Amino acid sequence: MFELKRLWWCGALAGVLIAGAAAAADEWDTVEDDDGIVIKVRPRPGAAGKEVWAEADVEANAYDVQTALMDSASFRLWMPYVKESRVVSTKEDGSRVAYAKLNFPVVDPRDYTILVVDEKKLAEDGKGEYVQRWKVVEGALPERKGVVRLKHNEGTWQVTQKGEGKTHIVYKFSVDPGGSIPGWLASFGQSDGVMDTLEAVEERAQKLGKERKKAQPAPATP
């Protein structure tokens, strides 16, 4: 679905790379609108970084997209440049504190601790809606020398099934990048990086879907 453009990105990294040009705080600037993919950005009022709003259809089952996004600990296996990821703690309601460290060239590594809440979940047949919300949790883990801790990182994933084997995703987030980000890198990553993140989610969900189907028992023979 997406052209493969491996940049230094994941959900948090997307915000890190787009701290740039100013515009009216209440106006969205469309930076991508092609082939069913829409990406809009706007400055965070009175703060560094930008808010991002992306919508796209991916070629994967919605339930498998949900499974991929709920597994915070596995991001190091499939999200671009996520080198460490783990769940720090889990509450009875399933909400969890997750940690991730991002390594990439040019700029210093970043890391974050966030509270992840699954506000709505899909049924196994894909009916309904999956909504995940996250925000920074301070003090969950000590900061690490040589790694920039993200102080602001929040957003949502909204996932709904759209026909057989297709899913509509709405991905909104804002991140304060912290530290120093080269201007050319901020501008370059503005739309391609978000697409790269969505592509990674699509590929992971497709893989999970194949594994799920293999694990299903074979139909009984008459």
C-alpha positions in Angstrom: 0.0 0.0 0.0 2.6 2.5 1.0 5.8 3.2 -0.8 8.6 1.8 1.4 10.6 4.8 2.7 12.5 3.7 5.8 13.1 6.9 7.8 14.1 7.3 11.4 10.5 7.1 12.7 8.0 5.5 15.0 4.9 7.1 16.6 7.0 9.1 19.1 9.8 9.7 16.6 7.3 11.2 14.2 6.8 14.1 16.6 10.5 14.4 17.2 11.2 15.1 13.6 8.5 17.6 12.8 9.3 20.5 15.3 9.4 23.2 12.7 7.5 25.9 10.8 4.9 28.1 12.5 1.3 28.6 11.4 -1.9 29.7 13.0 -2.4 27.5 16.1 -6.0 26.6 15.2 -5.4 25.9 11.5 -4.4 22.5 10.1 -1.9 22.4 7.3 -2.4 19.5 4.9 1.0 18.0 4.0 -0.2 14.8 2.3 -3.4 14.0 0.5 -2.9 11.2 -2.0 -4.1 7.7 -2.6 -6.4 7.7 0.5 -3.8 9.0 2.9 -4.4 12.4 4.5 -1.8 14.0 6.9 -2.3 17.3 8.6 -0.1 19.2 11.0 -0.3 22.4 13.1 1.9 24.0 15.8 1.3 23.2 19.5 0.0 26.5 21.0 2.8 28.1 23.0 5.0 25.0 22.9 7.6 23.2 20.8 6.7 20.5 18.3 3.5 20.0 16.3 0.2 18.2 16.5 -0.3 15.6 13.8 -3.6 14.1 12.4 -3.3 11.2 9.9 -6.0 9.1 8.3 -5.5 6.1 6.0 -6.9 2.8 5.0 -4.5 -0.2 5.4 -4.7 -3.7 3.9 -5.1 -5.6 7.1 -7.8 -7.0 9.4 -8.9 -4.5 12.1 -8.6 -7.0 14.9 -5.0 -7.7 13.9 -4.3 -4.0 13.8 -5.7 -3.8 17.4 -3.5 -6.7 18.5 -0.4 -5.0 17.1 -1.1 -1.7 18.8 -1.9 -3.2 22.1 1.4 -5.1 22.3 3.5 -2.2 23.5 6.4 -4.5 24.6 6.9 -5.7 21.0 7.5 -2.4 19.3 11.2 -3.0 19.3 10.6 -5.9 16.9 8.8 -4.0 14.2 8.6 -0.2 14.7 11.4 1.6 12.8 14.3 2.5 15.1 12.7 1.5 18.4 15.6 -0.3 20.0 14.1 -1.0 23.4 10.4 -1.4 24.4 8.8 -3.0 27.5 5.8 -2.8 29.7 6.8 -1.3 33.1 3.6 -2.1 34.9 0.0 -3.1 34.2 -3.2 -2.3 36.1 -6.2 -4.5 36.6 -8.1 -2.7 33.8 -5.4 -3.5 31.3 -3.9 0.0 31.2 -0.2 0.0 31.3 2.9 2.1 31.7 5.2 1.4 28.7 8.8 2.4 28.0 10.6 2.8 24.7 14.0 4.0 23.6 14.6 5.3 20.1 18.0 5.2 18.4 18.7 6.9 15.1 21.5 8.8 13.3 22.1 12.5 13.4 20.3 13.3 16.7 20.7 12.0 20.2 18.6 9.0 21.3 15.2 9.7 22.8 13.1 7.7 25.3 9.7 8.0 27.0 7.4 6.4 29.6 3.7 6.7 28.8 0.4 5.5 30.2 -1.4 3.5 27.6 -5.2 3.1 27.9 -7.4 1.0 25.6 -10.6 2.9 25.8 -12.6 0.8 23.4 -11.9 -2.7 21.9 -13.0 -4.5 18.8 -14.8 -7.8 18.9 -12.9 -10.7 17.4 -15.0 -10.4 14.3 -13.9 -6.8 13.8 -17.2 -5.2 14.9 -17.0 -2.0 16.9 -14.1 0.4 17.3 -10.6 0.2 18.9 -9.5 3.4 20.6 -6.1 3.7 22.3 -5.0 6.8 24.2 -1.6 7.5 25.7 0.2 10.3 27.6 3.5 10.8 29.3 4.0 9.5 32.8 6.8 11.3 34.7 8.9 9.5 37.2 8.0 6.0 36.1 11.7 5.3 35.4 14.9 7.3 36.0 16.3 9.2 33.1 19.3 7.7 31.4 22.6 9.5 30.7 23.0 10.5 27.0 19.3 9.9 26.2 16.8 12.8 25.9 13.6 12.0 27.8 10.5 13.2 26.1 8.4 15.4 28.4 5.4 15.6 26.2 4.1 12.7 24.2 0.4 12.1 23.8 -2.1 10.9 21.2 -4.7 8.4 20.1 -5.2 5.5 17.7 -8.7 4.9 16.3 -9.3 1.7 14.4 -12.4 0.6 12.5 -13.0 -2.2 10.0 -13.7 -1.1 6.5 -14.8 -4.0 4.4 -13.1 -7.4 4.1 -9.4 -7.2 5.0 -9.3 -3.4 5.1 -9.0 -1.1 8.1 -9.5 2.7 8.6 -6.9 4.3 10.9 -7.0 7.7 12.5 -3.7 8.5 14.2 -3.4 11.7 16.2 -0.5 12.7 18.4 1.7 15.6 19.6 5.3 15.4 20.9 7.7 17.9 22.4 10.9 16.7 20.7 13.3 18.0 23.4 16.9 18.8 22.7 18.1 20.0 19.3 16.6 18.8 16.0 18.2 19.9 12.6 15.8 22.0 10.6 16.3 20.0 7.4 15.5 16.8 9.2 12.3 18.3 10.8 11.0 19.4 7.4 12.0 16.2 5.6 10.2 13.8 8.0 6.9 15.7 8.1 4.8 13.4 6.0 7.0 10.5 4.9 7.7 9.5 8.5 4.0 9.3 9.4 3.5 7.1 6.3 6.4 4.9 7.4 4.8 4.4 10.8 1.4 3.4 9.2 3.2 1.1 6.9 4.9 -0.6 9.8 1.5 -1.1 11.5 0.0 -2.5 8.3 2.9 -5.0 7.9 2.8 -6.1 11.5 -1.0 -6.6 11.4 -0.7 -8.7 8.2 1.8 -10.9 9.8 -0.3 -11.4 12.9 -3.3 -12.2 10.7 -1.4 -15.0 9.0 -0.3 -16.4 12.3 -3.9 -16.2 13.7 -5.3 -18.1 10.7 -2.7 -20.8 10.9 -3.6 -21.3 14.6 -7.3 -21.7 13.9 -8.4 -25.4 14.0 -9.2 -27.0 10.7 -12.9 -27.5 9.9 -14.2 -30.9 10.8 -14.7 -33.3 8.0 -18.1 -34.9 7.6 
